[in-house]
Amino acid sequence: MNPDVKAFFHKPTFTVSYVVSDPAIRKAIIIDSVLDYENNSGRTSTTAADEIVAFIKSQKLTVEWILETHVHADHLTAAPYLQKTLSGKIGIGGVIKTIQSTFKKVFNFGDDVAEDGSQFHHLFKDGEKVAVGDMTLEVMATPGHTPACVTYKIGDAVFVGDTLFMPDYGTARCDFPGGDARTLYQSIQKIFAFPPETRLFMCHDYAPGGRDFAWETTVAEQRAENIHIHDGISEEEFVKMRTERDATLSMPVLIIPSIQVNMQAGHFPKAEGNGVSYLKVPLNAL
């Protein structure tokens, strides 16, 4: 069955979160939530997450899953807050272990930070299918932006994370640890193999040229119009473009707090003796 999809746009981070629901049985999935974070003060708040909570309650939905398409480098996830407030299981692709192992070294975390994915309730395998009400959640590994990226298919709706953007903005960067432009090209071809009318939902939009913000497109539109990878663009052409473009990009503003928190399923570092949690800033390491 095809689900109802409600989008929530977080302008400070240009992130789109989704509530995907079964209109009959009222079961729901939350994808790529946002915890508000002020980088200059280190303060968090739940303004964006509370919009999702209010919607879930107003629609009398039961949350089964709180999903991440990958370990985001540009915003903090609100998954633990939503799980505590609404219930549901926190899930991500199983290759999260690779991300944890890589960044545990970058941040010089000790043994109190596990690198086995145990901070999450479930680690999805490529090709795994899960029933959610009358809906079927299908998981497809789509590495390239990061090695742990996954795409979620629910009926005719496909949630691509950062793998693709709207056609006039292109594709994800591949210069994070474990990223690879050739792998991204191949992952996108897997998405392009879905029927032309398949709905594709983006995790971000930046409104290039001053157009209105948008986050839904189709396979047909992407194949015809994506400025980086439309039909006719070869793998070699894409790899060359993506590699050259990535070399000009700055690191995301929130990459340091985001990675530390998101690789642990949104849980803050263990509080120190004064009851306060602290993030690390590695100097000259990224």
C-alpha positions as a printed NumPy array, in Angstrom:
array([[  0.   ,   0.   ,   0.   ],
       [  1.049,   3.598,  -0.523],
       [  1.576,   5.607,   2.657],
       [  0.619,   9.094,   3.731],
       [  3.718,  11.313,   3.948],
       [  3.921,  14.465,   6.07 ],
       [  7.062,  16.603,   5.739],
       [  8.562,  18.928,   8.366],
       [ 11.116,  21.45 ,   7.09 ],
       [ 13.769,  22.744,   9.497],
       [ 15.071,  25.925,   7.9  ],
       [ 18.095,  26.467,  10.205],
       [ 19.647,  23.253,   8.859],
       [ 17.646,  22.968,   5.603],
       [ 16.609,  19.487,   6.742],
       [ 13.364,  17.696,   5.946],
       [ 11.989,  15.154,   8.425],
       [  9.096,  12.854,   7.605],
       [  6.215,  11.097,   9.278],
       [  5.167,   8.168,   7.098],
       [  1.907,   6.543,   8.126],
       [ -0.536,   3.797,   7.295],
       [ -3.837,   5.648,   6.786],
       [ -5.917,   2.649,   7.861],
       [ -4.172,   1.165,  10.893],
       [ -2.505,   4.46 ,  11.966],
       [  0.982,   3.033,  12.378],
       [  3.803,   5.499,  11.697],
       [  7.505,   5.817,  10.935],
       [  9.583,   8.941,  11.607],
       [ 12.56 ,   9.515,   9.288],
       [ 15.538,  11.866,   9.851],
       [ 14.355,  13.951,  12.797],
       [ 16.087,  17.142,  13.997],
       [ 17.108,  18.318,  17.455],
       [ 17.557,  22.091,  17.561],
       [ 21.137,  23.016,  18.464],
       [ 22.805,  26.39 ,  18.97 ],
       [ 26.443,  25.995,  18.021],
       [ 27.521,  29.215,  19.724],
       [ 26.089,  28.233,  23.107],
       [ 25.947,  24.453,  23.059],
       [ 22.256,  24.551,  23.937],
       [ 19.685,  22.151,  22.551],
       [ 15.913,  22.42 ,  22.338],
       [ 13.069,  20.332,  20.974],
       [ 11.095,  22.898,  18.976],
       [ 11.299,  20.985,  15.687],
       [ 10.751,  17.597,  17.317],
       [  7.717,  18.889,  19.199],
       [  6.054,  19.752,  15.89 ],
       [  6.319,  16.089,  14.984],
       [  5.047,  15.035,  18.402],
       [  2.023,  17.333,  18.062],
       [  1.238,  15.956,  14.605],
       [  1.552,  12.33 ,  15.74 ],
       [ -0.812,  12.961,  18.644],
       [ -3.301,  14.969,  16.588],
       [ -3.524,  12.146,  14.049],
       [ -3.662,   9.467,  16.769],
       [ -0.724,   7.627,  15.224],
       [  1.38 ,   4.953,  16.881],
       [  5.094,   5.251,  16.14 ],
       [  6.738,   1.934,  15.303],
       [ 10.114,   3.162,  14.049],
       [ 12.352,   6.235,  14.29 ],
       [ 14.793,   5.895,  11.403],
       [ 18.019,   7.492,  10.235],
       [ 19.117,   7.315,   6.611],
       [ 22.731,   7.813,   7.771],
       [ 24.867,   9.519,  10.407],
       [ 24.111,  13.148,   9.564],
       [ 26.923,  15.684,   9.582],
       [ 24.757,  18.81 ,   9.447],
       [ 22.205,  18.411,  12.224],
       [ 21.629,  16.512,  15.449],
       [ 18.97 ,  13.825,  15.552],
       [ 16.059,  14.023,  17.975],
       [ 15.59 ,  10.238,  17.966],
       [ 16.048,   9.613,  21.727],
       [ 13.647,  12.412,  22.633],
       [ 11.031,  11.15 ,  20.185],
       [ 11.467,   7.575,  21.345],
       [ 11.004,   8.598,  24.968],
       [  7.995,  10.777,  24.138],
       [  6.248,   8.586,  21.567],
       [  7.838,   5.1  ,  21.784],
       [  9.157,   3.268,  18.717],
       [ 12.515,   1.678,  17.889],
       [ 15.523,   3.62 ,  16.606],
       [ 16.969,   2.065,  13.455],
       [ 19.832,   2.682,  11.022],
       [ 21.837,   0.728,   8.457],
       [ 24.173,  -1.911,   9.855],
       [ 27.3  ,  -0.318,   8.375],
       [ 27.001,   2.261,  11.168],
       [ 29.675,   0.146,  12.86 ],
       [ 32.192,   1.367,  10.273],
       [ 31.273,   4.987,  10.989],
       [ 31.6  ,   4.426,  14.722],
       [ 34.99 ,   2.773,  14.354],
       [ 36.29 ,   5.587,  12.128],
       [ 35.107,   8.493,  14.237],
       [ 35.87 ,   6.846,  17.563],
       [ 39.496,   7.258,  16.513],
       [ 38.978,  10.821,  15.248],
       [ 37.48 ,  11.907,  18.573],
       [ 39.712,   9.635,  20.652],
       [ 36.743,   8.171,  22.496],
       [ 37.38 ,   5.616,  25.207],
       [ 35.793,   2.256,  25.904],
       [ 32.574,   3.897,  27.087],
       [ 31.673,   4.568,  23.419],
       [ 30.717,   1.298,  21.753],
       [ 31.436,   0.704,  18.068],
       [ 29.08 ,  -2.238,  17.616],
       [ 25.903,  -0.258,  16.862],
       [ 24.384,  -1.196,  20.214],
       [ 23.198,   2.386,  20.827],
       [ 20.479,   1.691,  18.234],
       [ 17.578,  -0.687,  18.705],
       [ 18.   ,  -2.247,  15.264],
       [ 20.639,  -2.346,  12.523],
       [ 19.123,  -2.977,   9.097],
       [ 20.649,  -5.271,   6.523],
       [ 20.6  ,  -4.479,   2.823],
       [ 17.371,  -5.887,   1.403],
       [ 15.658,  -6.292,   4.762],
       [ 11.871,  -5.938,   4.85 ],
       [  9.731,  -5.116,   7.876],
       [  5.928,  -4.925,   8.155],
       [  4.562,  -1.736,   9.711],
       [  0.792,  -2.001,   9.853],
       [ -0.265,  -2.704,   6.278],
       [  2.908,  -1.053,   4.982],
       [  6.156,  -2.795,   4.109],
       [  9.41 ,  -1.021,   4.95 ],
       [ 12.158,  -2.065,   2.532],
       [ 15.795,  -1.144,   3.182],
       [ 18.342,  -0.663,   0.411],
       [ 22.01 ,   0.106,   0.982],
       [ 22.977,   3.228,  -1.001],
       [ 26.556,   4.043,   0.072],
       [ 28.695,   6.743,  -1.485],
       [ 27.933,   9.89 ,   0.499],
       [ 28.93 ,   7.795,   3.505],
       [ 29.528,   4.038,   3.593],
       [ 26.517,   3.573,   5.882],
       [ 23.808,   5.37 ,   3.88 ],
       [ 20.54 ,   3.538,   3.307],
       [ 17.384,   4.324,   1.354],
       [ 13.962,   3.411,   2.728],
       [ 11.151,   2.351,   0.379],
       [  7.589,   2.304,   1.713],
       [  5.025,   1.638,  -1.004],
       [  5.554,   4.18 ,  -3.781],
       [  7.549,   6.492,  -1.471],
       [ 11.345,   6.35 ,  -1.338],
       [ 13.404,   8.28 ,   1.218],
       [ 16.896,   8.852,  -0.152],
       [ 18.614,  10.747,   2.659],
       [ 21.457,  12.866,   1.27 ],
       [ 22.143,  10.594,  -1.713],
       [ 20.127,  12.849,  -4.023],
       [ 18.871,  16.415,  -3.841],
       [ 16.204,  18.063,  -5.957],
       [ 17.142,  17.907,  -9.66 ],
       [ 18.373,  21.519,  -9.777],
       [ 20.797,  20.911,  -6.865],
       [ 22.249,  17.567,  -7.816],
       [ 23.859,  14.95 ,  -5.608],
       [ 25.616,  14.425,  -2.284],
       [ 29.276,  15.115,  -1.575],
       [ 31.526,  12.079,  -1.242],
       [ 34.586,  13.421,   0.586],
       [ 33.697,  12.313,   4.111],
       [ 35.649,   9.31 ,   5.488],
       [ 34.561,   6.228,   3.554],
       [ 32.682,   8.233,   0.926],
       [ 33.233,   7.412,  -2.739],
       [ 31.898,   9.065,  -5.886],
       [ 31.938,   5.887,  -7.971],
       [ 29.983,   4.059,  -5.302],
       [ 27.483,   6.931,  -5.135],
       [ 26.92 ,   6.758,  -8.887],
       [ 26.158,   3.047,  -8.615],
       [ 23.821,   3.581,  -5.654],
       [ 21.869,   6.234,  -7.532],
       [ 21.414,   3.856, -10.464],
       [ 19.677,   1.485,  -8.034],
       [ 17.256,   4.279,  -7.124],
       [ 16.776,   5.179, -10.794],
       [ 15.715,   1.573, -11.441],
       [ 12.455,   2.108,  -9.552],
       [  9.362,   2.816, -11.707],
       [  9.362,   6.348, -13.195],
       [  6.405,   7.507, -11.105],
       [  8.027,   6.493,  -7.793],
       [  7.982,   9.387,  -5.327],
       [ 11.415,  10.406,  -4.058],
       [ 11.759,  12.391,  -0.839],
       [ 14.906,  14.404,  -0.102],
       [ 16.497,  14.994,   3.311],
       [ 17.599,  18.55 ,   2.429],
       [ 16.793,  21.425,   0.13 ],
       [ 18.636,  24.72 ,  -0.32 ],
       [ 16.313,  26.522,  -2.774],
       [ 18.9  ,  27.381,  -5.443],
       [ 18.152,  30.505,  -7.448],
       [ 15.695,  31.681,  -4.812],
       [ 12.93 ,  29.245,  -5.732],
       [ 10.552,  27.936,  -3.078],
       [ 11.84 ,  25.117,  -0.894],
       [ 10.914,  21.685,  -2.252],
       [ 11.724,  18.111,  -1.298],
       [  9.547,  15.752,  -3.36 ],
       [ 10.294,  14.645,  -6.9  ],
       [ 10.055,  11.432,  -8.945],
       [ 12.435,   8.962, -10.51 ],
       [ 11.414,  10.242, -13.957],
       [ 12.178,  13.853, -13.021],
       [ 15.541,  12.966, -11.546],
       [ 16.575,  10.883, -14.538],
       [ 15.59 ,  13.65 , -16.927],
       [ 16.712,  16.744, -15.058],
       [ 19.253,  16.113, -12.276],
       [ 22.105,  18.484, -13.059],
       [ 24.772,  16.007, -11.893],
       [ 23.49 ,  12.592, -12.912],
       [ 20.66 ,  12.704, -15.465],
       [ 20.389,   9.961, -18.085],
       [ 23.376,  10.1  , -20.411],
       [ 25.925,  11.042, -17.739],
       [ 28.555,   8.305, -17.61 ],
       [ 30.101,   6.967, -14.436],
       [ 33.463,   8.474, -15.371],
       [ 31.925,  11.881, -16.052],
       [ 30.134,  11.81 , -12.722],
       [ 33.202,  10.743, -10.751],
       [ 35.278,  13.511, -12.319],
       [ 32.63 ,  16.168, -11.609],
       [ 31.954,  14.994,  -8.067],
       [ 35.626,  14.704,  -7.123],
       [ 36.494,  18.156,  -8.457],
       [ 33.441,  19.743,  -6.846],
       [ 34.037,  18.11 ,  -3.461],
       [ 37.571,  19.518,  -3.368],
       [ 36.078,  23.035,  -3.213],
       [ 33.615,  22.407,  -0.361],
       [ 33.995,  23.448,   3.268],
       [ 33.052,  21.134,   6.115],
       [ 29.443,  21.472,   7.356],
       [ 29.081,  23.949,  10.211],
       [ 27.695,  21.353,  12.61 ],
       [ 29.811,  18.356,  11.602],
       [ 31.717,  18.121,  14.9  ],
       [ 28.721,  18.037,  17.273],
       [ 26.539,  16.138,  14.795],
       [ 28.858,  13.199,  14.227],
       [ 29.607,  12.748,  17.927],
       [ 25.932,  12.667,  18.855],
       [ 24.445,  10.938,  15.809],
       [ 26.919,   8.033,  15.739],
       [ 25.534,   7.212,  19.204],
       [ 21.893,   7.227,  18.068],
       [ 21.41 ,  10.786,  19.299],
       [ 22.551,  10.125,  22.857],
       [ 24.754,  12.796,  24.416],
       [ 28.189,  11.886,  25.767],
       [ 28.16 ,  10.553,  29.309],
       [ 27.831,  13.411,  31.794],
       [ 30.922,  14.228,  33.81 ],
       [ 31.11 ,  14.663,  37.569],
       [ 29.378,  18.034,  37.456],
       [ 26.388,  16.549,  35.611],
       [ 27.239,  18.248,  32.302],
       [ 27.917,  16.503,  28.983],
       [ 30.788,  17.745,  26.841],
       [ 31.626,  17.468,  23.145],
       [ 35.172,  17.262,  21.827],
       [ 36.709,  19.478,  19.144],
       [ 39.622,  17.708,  17.464],
       [ 42.152,  20.239,  16.212],
       [ 43.537,  19.801,  12.685],
       [ 42.   ,  16.324,  12.418],
       [ 39.147,  16.78 ,   9.922]])
